[in-house]
Amino acid sequence: MSTKNKKAAGGNVGAPKQTRQQSHDSQDYSSFKTVLFYCMLIVFLPVLTFFVLKGFVLDQFLDISEVKVNIASAVGAVVALHIALGLYIYRAYFGAPGSKGSKTD
């Protein structure tokens, strides 16, 4: 048998291994997207909450001093941070629906 015939006859031998690797890659990519989403949420949600509360809500509608506005905005940002962290911990602990981890070697 020539080299071409050997390759043609056994061309699909590595196919299950390749599909398993693609499956692992897609699971890794999905995990990366999830972690990236929660990292962005943890970083940007408190900052956005602080400035929205300070600039649009407290300064516009309430007649309170600047120091109290800053304190209330900071408290709102801390609450938003705790909510984002709680969501991440909940997702990490209970996992996504249908993503039961099973180790295969």
C-alpha positions as CSV (number, residue, x, y, z in Angstrom):
1,M,0.0,0.0,0.0
2,S,1.3,3.4,-0.8
3,T,1.3,6.3,1.6
4,K,-1.7,7.9,-0.1
5,N,-3.7,4.7,0.3
6,K,-2.8,4.4,4.0
7,K,-3.9,8.0,4.7
8,A,-7.1,7.5,2.7
9,A,-8.0,4.3,4.5
10,G,-7.3,5.6,8.0
11,G,-8.3,9.2,7.5
12,N,-11.2,9.2,10.0
13,V,-9.2,7.5,12.9
14,G,-8.6,10.9,14.6
15,A,-12.1,12.2,14.1
16,P,-13.5,11.3,17.6
17,K,-10.5,12.8,19.3
18,Q,-10.8,16.0,17.2
19,T,-14.6,16.4,18.0
20,R,-13.8,15.8,21.7
21,Q,-11.2,18.5,21.6
22,Q,-13.6,20.9,19.9
23,S,-16.1,20.1,22.6
24,H,-13.6,20.9,25.3
25,D,-12.6,24.1,23.4
26,S,-16.2,25.2,23.2
27,Q,-16.7,24.5,26.9
28,D,-13.6,26.5,27.7
29,Y,-14.8,29.4,25.5
30,S,-18.2,29.3,27.2
31,S,-16.6,29.4,30.6
32,F,-14.3,32.3,29.5
33,K,-17.3,34.3,28.3
34,T,-19.1,33.7,31.6
35,V,-16.2,34.8,33.7
36,L,-15.5,37.8,31.5
37,F,-19.2,38.9,31.8
38,Y,-19.1,38.7,35.6
39,C,-15.7,40.4,35.8
40,M,-17.1,43.3,33.7
41,L,-20.2,43.4,35.8
42,I,-18.2,43.5,39.0
43,V,-16.0,46.3,37.7
44,F,-18.4,48.5,35.8
45,L,-21.7,48.1,37.7
46,P,-20.6,49.9,40.9
47,V,-18.9,52.7,38.9
48,L,-22.0,53.2,36.8
49,T,-24.3,53.0,39.8
50,F,-22.2,55.7,41.6
51,F,-22.3,58.2,38.8
52,V,-26.0,57.5,37.9
53,L,-27.0,58.0,41.5
54,K,-24.8,61.1,42.0
55,G,-25.5,62.8,38.7
56,F,-29.0,62.0,37.7
57,V,-30.9,60.8,40.7
58,L,-29.7,62.5,43.9
59,D,-28.5,65.9,42.6
60,Q,-31.6,66.3,40.3
61,F,-34.4,65.2,42.6
62,L,-33.3,65.7,46.2
63,D,-32.2,68.9,47.9
64,I,-29.3,67.5,50.0
65,S,-25.7,68.6,50.5
66,E,-22.9,67.5,48.3
67,V,-21.3,65.3,51.0
68,K,-24.6,63.4,51.6
69,V,-25.0,62.9,47.9
70,N,-21.5,61.4,47.7
71,I,-22.1,59.2,50.7
72,A,-25.4,57.9,49.3
73,S,-23.9,57.3,45.9
74,A,-21.0,55.4,47.5
75,V,-23.4,53.2,49.5
76,G,-25.4,52.5,46.3
77,A,-22.2,51.5,44.6
78,V,-21.3,49.1,47.4
79,V,-24.7,47.6,47.3
80,A,-24.4,47.1,43.5
81,L,-21.0,45.5,44.0
82,H,-22.4,43.1,46.6
83,I,-25.2,42.2,44.2
84,A,-22.8,41.5,41.4
85,L,-20.5,39.4,43.6
86,G,-23.5,37.5,44.9
87,L,-24.6,36.7,41.4
88,Y,-21.1,35.5,40.5
89,I,-20.9,33.3,43.6
90,Y,-24.3,31.9,43.0
91,R,-23.4,31.0,39.4
92,A,-20.1,29.5,40.4
93,Y,-21.6,27.5,43.3
94,F,-24.7,26.2,41.6
95,G,-23.5,26.3,38.0
96,A,-25.4,26.9,34.9
97,P,-28.5,24.9,34.1
98,G,-27.4,21.8,32.2
99,S,-23.7,22.1,32.8
100,K,-23.1,19.3,35.1
101,G,-19.4,18.6,35.1
102,S,-18.3,15.2,34.2
103,K,-14.6,14.3,33.9
104,T,-13.6,12.0,31.1
105,D,-10.1,11.0,30.3
